[in-house]
């Protein structure tokens, strides 16, 4: 079930990045980022109202954990810039490579309070095939 959701998520991300890039071409990178995140904020407010969910803020949560929003805005801006220059396929592929490498490091060392999952030979093979595919897409 979660594997299927992850595949759907990947498809939605590619569609979202394309829409965001097109909006950025029409409105500019920063204006489109404000619009994109405003629409997201309105959407989550509607969901919260429909579900009658109340937001409860807790004390003692490290401030660093709130940085996800800033990282999210940065990813939208970087994607909007990259999509126009190198296209959707390469932008998504290189973005996925960055996610995989970062995830491997986080897993291997158990960073960010994540469960430690050691890097093994299968992961080297998978990463190598992924890099080879990106090299082929970039130069051929």
N, C-alpha and C positions, 0 to 999 in steps of 0.2 A: 504494500500500500504506500509506504513512505517513498519507495523507489519510484513509483508511478508519479506521486506528487512532485518529486524532485525533477523528473523529466518535464512535467507540465510547467514547473517553475522556470526551468531553463528556456522553454519556448516563450513564456510570458516575458522573461527578461529581454530576449532578443527583440520581441515586438515593442516593449516599452522603450528600449534604447533607440529603436528606429523612430518611434513617435517623438521622443525627446530630442533627437538630432534634427528632425525636420522642423520642430517647433523652434529650436535654437537657430536654425538658418533663417527663419522668418522674423524672430523676435530678438535675437542676440543671446549669447550664452548666459549672461547673468539674469536678464529679465525672464528668460524661459525657465531658469532654475527656480526663481521665485514663484512663477506660475505653477510649475510642476509640484513643488513642495506645498504650495497653498491648496492645490486640488487634493493632494494626498492628505493633508490635515483635515480638510472638509470631509473627505471620504471616511476617515477614521472616526471623526465626530459623529457622522450619521450612523456608522456601525455601532458605536458606543450607545447612542440614543436608542436605536432599535433593540439592542440586547439589554438595555437598562443596566449597563455596566458602570460602576463607579470607580474612578481612579483613586487609588490609595497610595500616597507618597510615604515612603518609609525612611526613617532616619538611619544614619550609619552606613549608607551605601557609598562606596568610594566614588569620588567625582569623576574619575577616569571612565567609569562605566556609562556615564552620560554622553561620552564623546561620539557615540554611534551616529548621532544626527549630523555632526560636523563631518564625519567620514562619509556619510551618505550623500551630503551635498557635494563634497569633493569628487565622489565617484560620478555623480551626474554631470558635473562640469567637465571632468576629464573625458567621459564618454561622448559628450556633445562635441567636444573639440576633435577627438579622434575619429568619430564616425564620418565626419565631413572630409577628413584628410585621407583615411586609409580604408574606409568602407566598413560595413557591418560585420562581415565574416572575420576579418583580421582583428577588429576591435574586440569582438566577443572572444575569439580564440586566445588572444594575448591576455585579455582580462581573466579568462579561465586559467591560463598558465600561472598568472600571478596568484590567483586564489589557491591553486593546487600546491604551489611551492610554499606559500605562507602556511597553508593548512598542514602540510607535511612537517614543517618546522614546529608549529604549535603542537601537533600530535606527538612528535618524536621527543620533545623536551617537556611536554605537559605544561606548556605555558598558558597563561590566562585562566588558571584554575581548571583546565581541561584534563580529562583522563589521559594518561600517557599511553601512546600506541607507537611502538618502535617502528622505525623505517626498515623495510626488508627488501630483498632482491626483487620481488614482484613489483614493488613501487618504483624501483629504479627503471625497470623495463617499461612500465606504463608511462612514466615521466619521459623517458627517452623517445618512445613512440609519439607522444604528444608533441614534444619539441621538434621531432622530425617532420611531423605533419604541418606544423606552423612554418618551418623553414621552407617546405615545399610550396605552401600557399603563398608565402611572401615572395619567393624568387622565381616561381615557375607558373 
